[in-house]
Amino acid sequence: MIPEEIKVIGFDADDTLWVNEPYYREAEAQFTKLMEEYGIKQDISAALYETEFSNLKLYGYGIKAFMLSLVECAIRLTGEELTSRTVSKLIGLGKTMLQRPIELLDDVKLVLERLAPHYRLIVATKGDLLDQERKMRRSSISSYFHHIEVMSDKQGQNYVQLLHHIDIEPHQFLMIGNSIKSDIIPPLDLGAWAIHVPYHTTWIHEEVGTEPGSPQFFRVSRIKEVLDLFGK
């Protein structure tokens, strides 16, 4: 069970509160088809990931960074054969993603409704600031949160800064998210608590080999089961 000392609960956003990664995979599939029209035979998905990974320090996370990597990867794969028409299609893929309606995951509202009267809830997510703010406005759940933090990354120092900003000690903080790498391990390393809610699709960059062995780590199969850990 979650201890009484917990005061603040942080929620990841993408693929914890709402659908996100499937849209990237759909765009990747369309990108692959476009590149195959140029006769590209190599592993297109691997080439795209390599481009995304190399650009993380420059562009960060989010759809706009993804759009730039699509164009850069296409140039690298096709060389001078890449047409402006294809570039327009790639930009269109990103714009379509940015305009998607927000699809809350099952039972998210129920969990927030049950926990909000007892804890200070915040969102701690990474990505593009403008896009994440747009998602939150359209989500119909922003009123449950005391604070929304869009982080440039989710490493230990980012969480140190977050905890300092919200004026809370690590042992009083619990993080809930779908990524072991970004949402779980860094808070645990600081002495906080964490609940992993896996999602059926995970970006390869977020994958890790094993789960933490910490007694302050919990894993549930779906977000509604979080309530059982709180006795709610």
Secondary structure, DSSP 8 states (H G I E B T S, - for coil): ---TT--EEEE--BTTTB--HHHHHHHHHHHHHHHHTTT--S-HHHHHHHHHHHHHHHH-SSHHHHHHHHHHHHHHHHGGG--HHHHHHHHHHHHHHHT----B-TTHHHHHHHHTTTSEEEEEEES-HHHHHHHHHHHS-GGG-SEEEEES--SHHHHHHHHHHTT--GGGEEEEES-IIIIIHHHHHHT-EEEE---S---GGG--SS----TTEEE-SSGGGHHHHHT-
